[in-house]
Amino acid sequence: MSRRDLAEMLHPLLQALIAAERPVLAEHGVTMWGYAVLGALHDGSVRTQAALAEAIGADKTRIIGTLDRLQAAGLITREPDPRDRRARILAITGEGHRLCGSIRARIQEAEDRLLAHLPEADRETFLRALHTLHRLVREAEVTL
């Protein structure tokens, strides 16, 4: 059986999802990169700027402005690493957790409306498969 390429199918979906996120992010005064930073810190998966950049797929020198804005807004903190003064330890503040949770809830409400078009079993399978593929690619366990 013939099928379309994954990128061909996922690209319009990704574009629609990003378009739906933009007004939510703007309402909360956060950029897409800012939300990516808050999400990574909210989930507790990173501690240093270098690890953060790798986790969100950003150049570590290009996220400095985003980190500056988030810090100025009281959403994150950056402290020198006592073991390596050149490195910075990142942490999300209580306000950052609250804001990230609020944004995530609003975005997932819209996603749930889209996913509601699938039977429940298909939704669960789709999300599980997407999570697995995301993990495999992020952890470089699979190459294309």
C-alpha positions as a Markdown table, in Angstrom:
| # | Residue | x | y | z |
|---|---|---|---|---|
| 1 | Met | 0.0 | 0.0 | 0.0 |
| 2 | Ser | 1.3 | 3.4 | -0.9 |
| 3 | Arg | 1.3 | 6.3 | 1.6 |
| 4 | Arg | 2.5 | 9.8 | 1.8 |
| 5 | Asp | 5.8 | 10.7 | 3.3 |
| 6 | Leu | 5.7 | 11.5 | 7.0 |
| 7 | Ala | 7.0 | 15.1 | 6.6 |
| 8 | Glu | 4.4 | 15.7 | 3.9 |
| 9 | Met | 1.7 | 14.7 | 6.3 |
| 10 | Leu | 3.1 | 16.2 | 9.4 |
| 11 | His | 4.1 | 19.6 | 8.0 |
| 12 | Pro | 0.5 | 21.0 | 7.5 |
| 13 | Leu | -0.4 | 19.7 | 11.0 |
| 14 | Leu | 2.6 | 21.2 | 12.6 |
| 15 | Gln | 1.9 | 24.6 | 10.9 |
| 16 | Ala | -1.7 | 24.5 | 12.1 |
| 17 | Leu | -0.6 | 23.7 | 15.7 |
| 18 | Ile | 2.0 | 26.5 | 15.7 |
| 19 | Ala | -0.6 | 28.9 | 14.3 |
| 20 | Ala | -3.0 | 27.9 | 17.1 |
| 21 | Glu | -0.2 | 28.4 | 19.8 |
| 22 | Arg | 0.9 | 31.9 | 18.7 |
| 23 | Pro | -2.1 | 33.8 | 20.1 |
| 24 | Val | -1.9 | 31.9 | 23.4 |
| 25 | Leu | 1.8 | 32.7 | 23.7 |
| 26 | Ala | 1.2 | 36.4 | 22.7 |
| 27 | Glu | -1.5 | 36.6 | 25.3 |
| 28 | His | 0.9 | 35.5 | 28.0 |
| 29 | Gly | 3.8 | 37.6 | 26.7 |
| 30 | Val | 6.0 | 34.7 | 25.8 |
| 31 | Thr | 7.7 | 33.8 | 22.5 |
| 32 | Met | 7.8 | 30.3 | 21.0 |
| 33 | Trp | 11.4 | 30.0 | 22.2 |
| 34 | Gly | 10.5 | 31.3 | 25.6 |
| 35 | Tyr | 7.8 | 28.7 | 25.9 |
| 36 | Ala | 10.3 | 26.0 | 24.8 |
| 37 | Val | 12.7 | 27.1 | 27.6 |
| 38 | Leu | 10.0 | 27.2 | 30.2 |
| 39 | Gly | 8.7 | 23.8 | 29.1 |
| 40 | Ala | 12.1 | 22.2 | 29.4 |
| 41 | Leu | 12.7 | 23.8 | 32.8 |
| 42 | His | 9.2 | 23.0 | 34.0 |
| 43 | Asp | 9.7 | 19.4 | 33.2 |
| 44 | Gly | 13.0 | 19.4 | 35.1 |
| 45 | Ser | 14.9 | 17.9 | 32.2 |
| 46 | Val | 17.8 | 20.4 | 32.1 |
| 47 | Arg | 19.9 | 22.5 | 34.5 |
| 48 | Thr | 22.6 | 24.2 | 32.4 |
| 49 | Gln | 22.3 | 26.6 | 29.5 |
| 50 | Ala | 24.2 | 24.2 | 27.2 |
| 51 | Ala | 21.9 | 21.3 | 28.2 |
| 52 | Leu | 18.9 | 23.5 | 27.6 |
| 53 | Ala | 20.0 | 24.5 | 24.2 |
| 54 | Glu | 20.6 | 20.9 | 23.2 |
| 55 | Ala | 17.2 | 19.8 | 24.7 |
| 56 | Ile | 15.2 | 22.4 | 22.7 |
| 57 | Gly | 17.3 | 22.3 | 19.6 |
| 58 | Ala | 18.6 | 25.8 | 19.8 |
| 59 | Asp | 22.1 | 27.3 | 19.4 |
| 60 | Lys | 23.3 | 28.1 | 22.9 |
| 61 | Thr | 24.5 | 31.6 | 21.9 |
| 62 | Arg | 21.1 | 32.4 | 20.3 |
| 63 | Ile | 19.0 | 31.7 | 23.3 |
| 64 | Ile | 20.8 | 34.2 | 25.6 |
| 65 | Gly | 18.3 | 37.0 | 24.7 |
| 66 | Thr | 15.4 | 34.7 | 25.4 |
| 67 | Leu | 16.9 | 33.8 | 28.8 |
| 68 | Asp | 17.5 | 37.5 | 29.5 |
| 69 | Arg | 13.9 | 38.3 | 28.9 |
| 70 | Leu | 12.6 | 35.3 | 30.9 |
| 71 | Gln | 14.9 | 36.2 | 33.8 |
| 72 | Ala | 13.9 | 39.9 | 33.7 |
| 73 | Ala | 10.2 | 38.8 | 33.8 |
| 74 | Gly | 11.0 | 36.7 | 37.0 |
| 75 | Leu | 10.2 | 33.4 | 35.2 |
| 76 | Ile | 13.7 | 31.9 | 35.5 |
| 77 | Thr | 16.9 | 32.3 | 37.5 |
| 78 | Arg | 20.4 | 31.8 | 36.3 |
| 79 | Glu | 23.2 | 31.3 | 38.8 |
| 80 | Pro | 26.9 | 30.5 | 38.3 |
| 81 | Asp | 27.6 | 26.8 | 38.7 |
| 82 | Pro | 29.8 | 26.5 | 41.8 |
| 83 | Arg | 31.8 | 23.7 | 40.1 |
| 84 | Asp | 32.3 | 25.7 | 36.8 |
| 85 | Arg | 31.9 | 29.4 | 37.1 |
| 86 | Arg | 31.7 | 29.7 | 33.2 |
| 87 | Ala | 28.5 | 27.6 | 33.3 |
| 88 | Arg | 25.1 | 28.9 | 34.5 |
| 89 | Ile | 22.5 | 26.8 | 36.4 |
| 90 | Leu | 19.0 | 27.5 | 35.2 |
| 91 | Ala | 15.9 | 27.2 | 37.3 |
| 92 | Ile | 12.2 | 28.0 | 36.7 |
| 93 | Thr | 10.6 | 30.2 | 39.3 |
| 94 | Gly | 7.2 | 29.6 | 40.9 |
| 95 | Glu | 5.7 | 32.2 | 38.5 |
| 96 | Gly | 7.5 | 30.5 | 35.6 |
| 97 | His | 5.8 | 27.2 | 36.6 |
| 98 | Arg | 2.4 | 28.9 | 36.9 |
| 99 | Leu | 2.8 | 30.6 | 33.5 |
| 100 | Cys | 4.0 | 27.5 | 31.7 |
| 101 | Gly | 1.2 | 25.4 | 33.2 |
| 102 | Ser | -1.4 | 28.0 | 32.1 |
| 103 | Ile | 0.0 | 28.1 | 28.6 |
| 104 | Arg | 0.3 | 24.3 | 28.3 |
| 105 | Ala | -3.3 | 23.9 | 29.5 |
| 106 | Arg | -4.6 | 26.4 | 26.9 |
| 107 | Ile | -2.6 | 24.8 | 24.1 |
| 108 | Gln | -3.7 | 21.3 | 25.0 |
| 109 | Glu | -7.3 | 22.3 | 25.1 |
| 110 | Ala | -7.0 | 23.2 | 21.4 |
| 111 | Glu | -5.1 | 20.0 | 20.7 |
| 112 | Asp | -7.8 | 18.0 | 22.5 |
| 113 | Arg | -10.4 | 19.5 | 20.2 |
| 114 | Leu | -8.4 | 18.3 | 17.2 |
| 115 | Leu | -7.7 | 14.9 | 18.8 |
| 116 | Ala | -11.4 | 14.5 | 19.5 |
| 117 | His | -11.9 | 13.7 | 15.8 |
| 118 | Leu | -10.1 | 10.4 | 16.4 |
| 119 | Pro | -11.7 | 7.4 | 18.2 |
| 120 | Glu | -10.3 | 7.2 | 21.8 |
| 121 | Ala | -8.2 | 4.2 | 21.1 |
| 122 | Asp | -6.7 | 5.9 | 18.0 |
| 123 | Arg | -5.9 | 9.0 | 20.1 |
| 124 | Glu | -4.1 | 7.0 | 22.7 |
| 125 | Thr | -2.2 | 5.0 | 20.1 |
| 126 | Phe | -1.3 | 8.2 | 18.2 |
| 127 | Leu | 0.0 | 9.9 | 21.3 |
| 128 | Arg | 2.0 | 6.9 | 22.5 |
| 129 | Ala | 3.6 | 6.4 | 19.0 |
| 130 | Leu | 4.4 | 10.1 | 18.7 |
| 131 | His | 6.0 | 10.1 | 22.2 |
| 132 | Thr | 8.1 | 7.1 | 21.3 |
| 133 | Leu | 9.3 | 8.6 | 18.0 |
| 134 | His | 10.0 | 11.9 | 19.7 |
| 135 | Arg | 12.1 | 10.2 | 22.3 |
| 136 | Leu | 14.0 | 8.0 | 19.8 |
| 137 | Val | 14.9 | 11.0 | 17.6 |
| 138 | Arg | 15.8 | 13.3 | 20.5 |
| 139 | Glu | 18.0 | 10.6 | 22.1 |
| 140 | Ala | 19.6 | 9.8 | 18.7 |
| 141 | Glu | 18.6 | 6.2 | 19.1 |
| 142 | Val | 17.4 | 6.2 | 15.5 |
| 143 | Thr | 18.6 | 7.8 | 12.3 |
| 144 | Leu | 16.8 | 8.4 | 9.1 |
